[in-house]
Amino acid sequence: LQALQAQINPHFLYNTLASIRFQMEMGMEDKAGQSLMALVKLLRRTFSDYRKLIPIREELQALETYLVLMENRYQDTFEWKIDVDEEIMECLIPRISIQPLVENSILHGLSQRTPRIHLHIAAAYGEDTVIITIEDNGVGISEKQLAELRHTLDSKAVNYEKHFGIGNVNKRISSPHFGNGHISIESRLYHGTVITIEFDQMEEDYEESNDC
């Protein structure tokens, strides 16, 4: 988890602070203030909470803060929507499980052929499982890259130089301690990507018994 935080934070912080500086220089003080407050909120949540499992509600709150920052940064090229069954909000999920995948969808989805990204995140019940989907209309993934990604997921490998974010999330979420889950990817070049995370339903008493 610490390695994932270290991988996400440097370039995320640099890009966010550069965006805030640009907003200030362009006289967009309100937008810059909103971005700065969102950044403070996100960093406080990231560094002050060391629980390994948190309610989906808290994971989505952190994700919404991140998406506000991305929306301010990319402005007219990015929009997003979250649809979640209210009953599922207290189910547990490993911390920082959705943000790395959403970040990939945004950063790798934008291209000259797909200059505007629409991101849809949904969470619902399966059969004794939770199913989360992250769908974008971005540039998509080539067959060769998709094969590499699927190999990473099937082997539960974590490569610090390639596919680190999704590999890290996949390895954690597939552990018996984090829901025996798995990640699958469907994508076509220039037709977008759908990432699906599925894992066992876990409640607060699950985490307590796991700690014991």
Short mmCIF file of the C-alpha atoms (twelve columns), coordinates in Angstrom:
data_MODEL
# 
_entry.id   MODEL 
# 
loop_
_atom_site.group_PDB 
_atom_site.id 
_atom_site.type_symbol 
_atom_site.label_atom_id 
_atom_site.label_alt_id 
_atom_site.label_comp_id 
_atom_site.label_asym_id 
_atom_site.label_seq_id 
_atom_site.Cartn_x 
_atom_site.Cartn_y 
_atom_site.Cartn_z 
_atom_site.pdbx_PDB_model_num 
ATOM 1   C CA . LEU A 1   0.000   0.000   0.000   1 
ATOM 2   C CA . GLN A 2   2.855   2.367   0.836   1 
ATOM 3   C CA . ALA A 3   4.526   1.515   -2.478  1 
ATOM 4   C CA . LEU A 4   1.320   2.314   -4.347  1 
ATOM 5   C CA . GLN A 5   1.001   5.652   -2.533  1 
ATOM 6   C CA . ALA A 6   4.608   6.476   -3.372  1 
ATOM 7   C CA . GLN A 7   4.027   5.624   -7.036  1 
ATOM 8   C CA . ILE A 8   0.873   7.722   -7.371  1 
ATOM 9   C CA . ASN A 9   1.785   10.781  -5.350  1 
ATOM 10  C CA . PRO A 10  4.850   12.347  -7.051  1 
ATOM 11  C CA . HIS A 11  3.488   12.925  -10.548 1 
ATOM 12  C CA . PHE A 12  -0.033  13.485  -9.249  1 
ATOM 13  C CA . LEU A 13  1.183   16.204  -6.878  1 
ATOM 14  C CA . TYR A 14  3.368   17.816  -9.523  1 
ATOM 15  C CA . ASN A 15  0.579   17.950  -12.102 1 
ATOM 16  C CA . THR A 16  -2.007  19.170  -9.598  1 
ATOM 17  C CA . LEU A 17  0.201   21.962  -8.233  1 
ATOM 18  C CA . ALA A 18  1.155   22.990  -11.778 1 
ATOM 19  C CA . SER A 19  -2.543  23.159  -12.647 1 
ATOM 20  C CA . ILE A 20  -3.290  25.310  -9.563  1 
ATOM 21  C CA . ARG A 21  -0.428  27.647  -10.467 1 
ATOM 22  C CA . PHE A 22  -1.809  28.008  -13.999 1 
ATOM 23  C CA . GLN A 23  -5.288  28.775  -12.638 1 
ATOM 24  C CA . MET A 24  -3.833  31.491  -10.407 1 
ATOM 25  C CA . GLU A 25  -1.864  33.044  -13.276 1 
ATOM 26  C CA . MET A 26  -5.016  33.074  -15.441 1 
ATOM 27  C CA . GLY A 27  -6.994  34.878  -12.734 1 
ATOM 28  C CA . MET A 28  -9.107  31.800  -11.900 1 
ATOM 29  C CA . GLU A 29  -8.782  32.258  -8.121  1 
ATOM 30  C CA . ASP A 30  -12.051 30.488  -7.273  1 
ATOM 31  C CA . LYS A 31  -11.109 27.436  -9.340  1 
ATOM 32  C CA . ALA A 32  -7.595  27.421  -7.862  1 
ATOM 33  C CA . GLY A 33  -9.011  27.629  -4.335  1 
ATOM 34  C CA . GLN A 34  -11.389 24.751  -5.027  1 
ATOM 35  C CA . SER A 35  -8.524  22.654  -6.408  1 
ATOM 36  C CA . LEU A 36  -6.291  23.442  -3.429  1 
ATOM 37  C CA . MET A 37  -8.954  22.501  -0.884  1 
ATOM 38  C CA . ALA A 38  -9.668  19.257  -2.754  1 
ATOM 39  C CA . LEU A 39  -5.949  18.446  -2.749  1 
ATOM 40  C CA . VAL A 40  -5.645  19.086  0.996   1 
ATOM 41  C CA . LYS A 41  -8.688  16.899  1.659   1 
ATOM 42  C CA . LEU A 42  -7.351  14.070  -0.497  1 
ATOM 43  C CA . LEU A 43  -3.863  14.139  1.035   1 
ATOM 44  C CA . ARG A 44  -5.260  14.216  4.563   1 
ATOM 45  C CA . ARG A 45  -7.367  11.147  3.813   1 
ATOM 46  C CA . THR A 46  -4.489  9.349   2.080   1 
ATOM 47  C CA . PHE A 47  -1.835  9.842   4.754   1 
ATOM 48  C CA . SER A 48  -3.870  9.822   7.971   1 
ATOM 49  C CA . ASP A 49  -5.846  6.593   7.435   1 
ATOM 50  C CA . TYR A 50  -3.891  3.336   7.596   1 
ATOM 51  C CA . ARG A 51  -6.791  0.895   7.632   1 
ATOM 52  C CA . LYS A 52  -6.369  -1.783  4.979   1 
ATOM 53  C CA . LEU A 53  -10.108 -2.182  4.452   1 
ATOM 54  C CA . ILE A 54  -12.575 0.696   4.391   1 
ATOM 55  C CA . PRO A 55  -16.275 1.062   3.486   1 
ATOM 56  C CA . ILE A 56  -16.950 1.601   -0.197  1 
ATOM 57  C CA . ARG A 57  -18.573 4.888   0.818   1 
ATOM 58  C CA . GLU A 58  -15.197 6.228   2.034   1 
ATOM 59  C CA . GLU A 59  -13.335 4.947   -1.023  1 
ATOM 60  C CA . LEU A 60  -15.822 6.728   -3.284  1 
ATOM 61  C CA . GLN A 61  -15.611 9.947   -1.261  1 
ATOM 62  C CA . ALA A 62  -11.846 9.979   -1.819  1 
ATOM 63  C CA . LEU A 63  -12.396 9.141   -5.492  1 
ATOM 64  C CA . GLU A 64  -14.839 12.028  -5.933  1 
ATOM 65  C CA . THR A 65  -12.286 14.430  -4.451  1 
ATOM 66  C CA . TYR A 66  -9.696  13.121  -6.907  1 
ATOM 67  C CA . LEU A 67  -12.134 13.448  -9.816  1 
ATOM 68  C CA . VAL A 68  -12.877 17.067  -8.899  1 
ATOM 69  C CA . LEU A 69  -9.143  17.771  -9.184  1 
ATOM 70  C CA . MET A 70  -8.988  16.030  -12.565 1 
ATOM 71  C CA . GLU A 71  -12.087 17.889  -13.751 1 
ATOM 72  C CA . ASN A 72  -10.513 21.227  -12.803 1 
ATOM 73  C CA . ARG A 73  -7.284  20.239  -14.502 1 
ATOM 74  C CA . TYR A 74  -8.732  18.972  -17.786 1 
ATOM 75  C CA . GLN A 75  -11.833 21.203  -17.781 1 
ATOM 76  C CA . ASP A 76  -13.761 20.747  -21.048 1 
ATOM 77  C CA . THR A 77  -12.058 17.468  -21.980 1 
ATOM 78  C CA . PHE A 78  -13.274 15.367  -19.055 1 
ATOM 79  C CA . GLU A 79  -16.580 14.448  -17.415 1 
ATOM 80  C CA . TRP A 80  -17.563 11.689  -14.993 1 
ATOM 81  C CA . LYS A 81  -20.483 9.980   -13.273 1 
ATOM 82  C CA . ILE A 82  -20.756 7.550   -10.347 1 
ATOM 83  C CA . ASP A 83  -23.687 5.153   -9.920  1 
ATOM 84  C CA . VAL A 84  -23.769 3.045   -6.750  1 
ATOM 85  C CA . ASP A 85  -26.470 1.018   -4.986  1 
ATOM 86  C CA . GLU A 86  -26.964 2.728   -1.620  1 
ATOM 87  C CA . GLU A 87  -27.116 -0.651  0.182   1 
ATOM 88  C CA . ILE A 88  -23.592 -1.481  -0.937  1 
ATOM 89  C CA . MET A 89  -21.938 1.578   0.598   1 
ATOM 90  C CA . GLU A 90  -20.936 -0.106  3.894   1 
ATOM 91  C CA . CYS A 91  -19.342 -3.150  2.263   1 
ATOM 92  C CA . LEU A 92  -15.566 -3.144  2.658   1 
ATOM 93  C CA . ILE A 93  -12.961 -2.652  -0.045  1 
ATOM 94  C CA . PRO A 94  -9.147  -2.476  0.077   1 
ATOM 95  C CA . ARG A 95  -7.962  1.146   0.300   1 
ATOM 96  C CA . ILE A 96  -6.819  2.835   -2.917  1 
ATOM 97  C CA . SER A 97  -8.378  0.182   -5.142  1 
ATOM 98  C CA . ILE A 98  -10.337 2.347   -7.577  1 
ATOM 99  C CA . GLN A 99  -8.268  5.522   -7.961  1 
ATOM 100 C CA . PRO A 100 -5.256  3.911   -9.760  1 
ATOM 101 C CA . LEU A 101 -7.590  2.350   -12.333 1 
ATOM 102 C CA . VAL A 102 -9.525  5.574   -12.822 1 
ATOM 103 C CA . GLU A 103 -6.247  7.456   -13.202 1 
ATOM 104 C CA . ASN A 104 -5.209  5.052   -15.976 1 
ATOM 105 C CA . SER A 105 -8.529  5.561   -17.748 1 
ATOM 106 C CA . ILE A 106 -8.054  9.330   -17.761 1 
ATOM 107 C CA . LEU A 107 -4.356  9.595   -18.547 1 
ATOM 108 C CA . HIS A 108 -4.243  6.845   -21.170 1 
ATOM 109 C CA . GLY A 109 -7.716  7.454   -22.578 1 
ATOM 110 C CA . LEU A 110 -7.142  10.968  -23.885 1 
ATOM 111 C CA . SER A 111 -5.778  11.209  -27.425 1 
ATOM 112 C CA . GLN A 112 -6.204  13.229  -30.613 1 
ATOM 113 C CA . ARG A 113 -8.893  10.784  -31.716 1 
ATOM 114 C CA . THR A 114 -10.590 10.824  -28.317 1 
ATOM 115 C CA . PRO A 115 -10.130 14.425  -27.087 1 
ATOM 116 C CA . ARG A 116 -13.034 14.241  -24.627 1 
ATOM 117 C CA . ILE A 117 -13.292 11.512  -22.004 1 
ATOM 118 C CA . HIS A 118 -16.507 10.397  -20.335 1 
ATOM 119 C CA . LEU A 119 -15.905 8.173   -17.313 1 
ATOM 120 C CA . HIS A 120 -18.613 6.044   -15.709 1 
ATOM 121 C CA . ILE A 121 -17.987 4.262   -12.385 1 
ATOM 122 C CA . ALA A 122 -20.656 1.867   -11.112 1 
ATOM 123 C CA . ALA A 123 -20.900 -0.501  -8.137  1 
ATOM 124 C CA . ALA A 124 -23.576 -3.152  -7.558  1 
ATOM 125 C CA . TYR A 125 -24.165 -6.527  -5.919  1 
ATOM 126 C CA . GLY A 126 -23.309 -9.789  -7.654  1 
ATOM 127 C CA . GLU A 127 -23.893 -13.248 -6.198  1 
ATOM 128 C CA . ASP A 128 -22.364 -12.752 -2.738  1 
ATOM 129 C CA . THR A 129 -19.901 -10.397 -4.411  1 
ATOM 130 C CA . VAL A 130 -19.432 -6.705  -5.124  1 
ATOM 131 C CA . ILE A 131 -18.938 -5.730  -8.765  1 
ATOM 132 C CA . ILE A 132 -17.337 -2.394  -9.645  1 
ATOM 133 C CA . THR A 133 -16.969 -1.258  -13.245 1 
ATOM 134 C CA . ILE A 134 -14.911 1.606   -14.636 1 
ATOM 135 C CA . GLU A 135 -15.891 2.415   -18.207 1 
ATOM 136 C CA . ASP A 136 -14.450 5.050   -20.506 1 
ATOM 137 C CA . ASN A 137 -14.861 6.046   -24.135 1 
ATOM 138 C CA . GLY A 138 -11.139 6.712   -24.577 1 
ATOM 139 C CA . VAL A 139 -8.506  5.533   -26.987 1 
ATOM 140 C CA . GLY A 140 -8.713  1.921   -25.870 1 
ATOM 141 C CA . ILE A 141 -5.950  -0.684  -25.687 1 
ATOM 142 C CA . SER A 142 -4.205  -2.490  -28.528 1 
ATOM 143 C CA . GLU A 143 -4.424  -6.291  -28.689 1 
ATOM 144 C CA . LYS A 144 -0.750  -6.628  -27.757 1 
ATOM 145 C CA . GLN A 145 -1.031  -4.340  -24.736 1 
ATOM 146 C CA . LEU A 146 -4.273  -6.018  -23.683 1 
ATOM 147 C CA . ALA A 147 -2.575  -9.432  -23.778 1 
ATOM 148 C CA . GLU A 148 0.244   -8.068  -21.587 1 
ATOM 149 C CA . LEU A 149 -2.218  -6.627  -19.101 1 
ATOM 150 C CA . ARG A 150 -4.227  -9.839  -18.904 1 
ATOM 151 C CA . HIS A 151 -1.027  -11.820 -18.319 1 
ATOM 152 C CA . THR A 152 -0.161  -9.448  -15.464 1 
ATOM 153 C CA . LEU A 153 -3.599  -9.990  -13.940 1 
ATOM 154 C CA . ASP A 154 -3.613  -13.776 -14.407 1 
ATOM 155 C CA . SER A 155 -0.144  -14.169 -12.901 1 
ATOM 156 C CA . LYS A 156 -0.896  -11.698 -10.086 1 
ATOM 157 C CA . ALA A 157 2.448   -10.083 -10.861 1 
ATOM 158 C CA . VAL A 158 3.519   -6.651  -9.598  1 
ATOM 159 C CA . ASN A 159 6.058   -4.973  -11.866 1 
ATOM 160 C CA . TYR A 160 7.360   -1.660  -10.499 1 
ATOM 161 C CA . GLU A 161 8.213   -0.463  -14.006 1 
ATOM 162 C CA . LYS A 162 5.122   -1.508  -15.951 1 
ATOM 163 C CA . HIS A 163 1.404   -1.820  -15.087 1 
ATOM 164 C CA . PHE A 164 2.300   -1.254  -11.428 1 
ATOM 165 C CA . GLY A 165 -0.980  0.355   -10.357 1 
ATOM 166 C CA . ILE A 166 -3.344  -2.263  -11.752 1 
ATOM 167 C CA . GLY A 167 -0.976  -5.097  -10.812 1 
ATOM 168 C CA . ASN A 168 -0.771  -3.871  -7.223  1 
ATOM 169 C CA . VAL A 169 -4.547  -3.507  -6.884  1 
ATOM 170 C CA . ASN A 170 -5.122  -6.927  -8.497  1 
ATOM 171 C CA . LYS A 171 -2.674  -8.709  -6.187  1 
ATOM 172 C CA . ARG A 172 -4.190  -7.172  -3.058  1 
ATOM 173 C CA . ILE A 173 -7.804  -7.704  -4.061  1 
ATOM 174 C CA . SER A 174 -7.199  -11.334 -5.057  1 
ATOM 175 C CA . SER A 175 -5.856  -12.187 -1.587  1 
ATOM 176 C CA . PRO A 176 -8.139  -14.185 0.762   1 
ATOM 177 C CA . HIS A 177 -7.712  -11.328 3.252   1 
ATOM 178 C CA . PHE A 178 -9.134  -8.819  0.745   1 
ATOM 179 C CA . GLY A 179 -12.059 -10.636 -0.799  1 
ATOM 180 C CA . ASN A 180 -10.693 -13.352 -3.131  1 
ATOM 181 C CA . GLY A 181 -11.346 -10.960 -5.984  1 
ATOM 182 C CA . HIS A 182 -10.154 -10.467 -9.524  1 
ATOM 183 C CA . ILE A 183 -9.893  -7.762  -12.181 1 
ATOM 184 C CA . SER A 184 -10.856 -8.208  -15.815 1 
ATOM 185 C CA . ILE A 185 -10.421 -5.872  -18.788 1 
ATOM 186 C CA . GLU A 186 -12.320 -5.539  -22.052 1 
ATOM 187 C CA . SER A 187 -11.100 -3.014  -24.604 1 
ATOM 188 C CA . ARG A 188 -11.018 -2.182  -28.297 1 
ATOM 189 C CA . LEU A 189 -8.676  0.331   -29.857 1 
ATOM 190 C CA . TYR A 190 -10.512 3.668   -30.319 1 
ATOM 191 C CA . HIS A 191 -13.668 2.213   -28.742 1 
ATOM 192 C CA . GLY A 192 -12.931 2.600   -25.030 1 
ATOM 193 C CA . THR A 193 -12.181 0.304   -22.110 1 
ATOM 194 C CA . VAL A 194 -14.162 -1.428  -19.371 1 
ATOM 195 C CA . ILE A 195 -12.388 -2.566  -16.201 1 
ATOM 196 C CA . THR A 196 -14.336 -4.840  -13.847 1 
ATOM 197 C CA . ILE A 197 -13.393 -5.522  -10.227 1 
ATOM 198 C CA . GLU A 198 -15.268 -8.329  -8.460  1 
ATOM 199 C CA . PHE A 199 -14.670 -9.481  -4.883  1 
ATOM 200 C CA . ASP A 200 -16.499 -11.110 -1.974  1 
ATOM 201 C CA . GLN A 201 -18.917 -9.047  0.057   1 
ATOM 202 C CA . MET A 202 -17.193 -8.053  3.301   1 
ATOM 203 C CA . GLU A 203 -18.664 -6.239  6.287   1 
ATOM 204 C CA . GLU A 204 -17.111 -4.630  9.364   1 
ATOM 205 C CA . ASP A 205 -17.108 -7.876  11.373  1 
ATOM 206 C CA . TYR A 206 -15.001 -9.451  8.587   1 
ATOM 207 C CA . GLU A 207 -12.207 -6.946  9.164   1 
ATOM 208 C CA . GLU A 208 -12.398 -7.363  12.933  1 
ATOM 209 C CA . SER A 209 -12.137 -11.166 12.735  1 
ATOM 210 C CA . ASN A 210 -9.317  -10.838 10.180  1 
ATOM 211 C CA . ASP A 211 -7.382  -8.571  12.555  1 
ATOM 212 C CA . CYS A 212 -7.797  -11.125 15.339  1 
# 
